[in-house]
Amino acid sequence: MNFEINNLTKARIDKKFLKKVAQKTLRILSRNKLKTKEISMVVVGDAKIKGLNKKYLNKSEVTDVLAFDYGEIFICLPQAKKQAKDLGHSLKQEIAILLIHGLLHLAGYNDESSKNYNIMLKKQNQIWEKIIL
């Protein structure tokens, strides 16, 4: 599995840590569930993520993370900063959690209904707990 991080912002991103998060998440999820052998994580701003959300999901709004079946995960840095502050944890942790969330999408999880959202959130939290221990 090849994992690459592209930072389109000027923020300091701990690539080594995020690569470990991705590797551990993929081990937990079983790579067989993924449709791709290569995964790229791209850190972007509000305008870029809103444009992608509109173009591919027909939603004209900013979101925190988008994942595409071809193996690309987009994380919105301003949203990650806001959520980290609101939830009382570090930006590093929030980006890691959003990465896990994106990987869950690539493994077939969706959060379109409240039931599926809760299932996905539970799995996301279980993975995060395993990673930090």
N, C-alpha and C positions, 0 to 999 in steps of 0.2 A: 504494500500500500504506500503510495507516494502522497505526502501531505505538504502543501506549500502555503505560505502566508504572504499576502500582498497587502501592504499598508499604504493606502492612497491618502492618508492623513499624515500629519506631522507628529502624531502622538507616539509616545514610547510604548511599544508593545513587546511583551516578554514572549518572543517566538519560541524559545526553548520550552518554556512552561506549557504553552498552548499546544505544541507538538506532542508533549507527553500526555496532555489531556485528551487529545484526539486519539492517540495510540491506545490509551487505556479504555476510552469509550468504545473504540472499535473492537477491542478484545471482548469487552462485556457484551456488546451487541451481536457479535459474530459477523465477521466481514461478509459472509455469504449473503446476508440480507441486502447488501449494497449493490447497486447496478453498475458501479464504476470502480476502477482500480486506482484512480487518481482523484484526490480531493484538494481543492484550493479554497482558502478562506481569504476574503477580501474585506478590509476595513474601509468604510466609506462614510460620507457625510449625509445629512438629511436630504439634500436635493437628489443625490444619486439613488438613494434607496427608495425615495418617493417615485422617481422616474421608473425604476425597475418594477415597483409594486403596481404602478399604473399600466405599464406596458404588458406585463405578464399575468397579472392577477386582476386587472381592471379595478384596482382600489387606489383612489387618489389621496393617499395618506402616507405619512411617515410610519415606518415600522421598525422594530429592533433587529430582526433577523429574517433573511429570506434564504431558502435553499432550493437549488435546482437539480433535477435528476442527473444531469451530466456531471455532477460532483463539485459544484461551486456554491459556497456559502458566503453570503454578504452580511456583514455585521455593521450596524449604524453606530458609530462612535458617540455622537451626541445623545442618542437614545440610551446607550449603555451607560454613559456618565450620569444621566438623569435617573435611571433605574437604580444604579449603584447607590446614589445619594438617598433616593426614596426608601430603599431597602436597608440602608445602613451597613453596606459592605463595600469592599474595595472595587475599583474599576477592573482590576485584574480578575477578581472572582466573577464579576458580571460578564465579562467577555468570555471567560471559560464556560460559564453556564449557557450563554447564547450559542457558543460553539457546540456544546452537547445538544442543545435544542435543534440546531441545524443538522447535526449528524443523525438525530432521531428522525427528522423529516426524510433524510436520504435513506434511512432504513425502513421507511414506509409508514411511520407514525404521522398522524395529522391532528390538527387542533381546531378544525372547523366547527365542531359542535362542543357544547360544554362537557359532555361525557368524554369525548375524545381528548379534549383539552386537559381534563383532570387525570386521565390515564397517562397522557404524555408528561404532565407535570410531575406525577408520582415517579415515573421512570427516570425522568431528568434528575430529580432529587436523590433517588437511589444511586444513580451513577455518580453524582457529585460527592455523595457521602463516601462511596468506595474509593474515589480518587483522592480525597483529602486525608483519608486514614493511613 
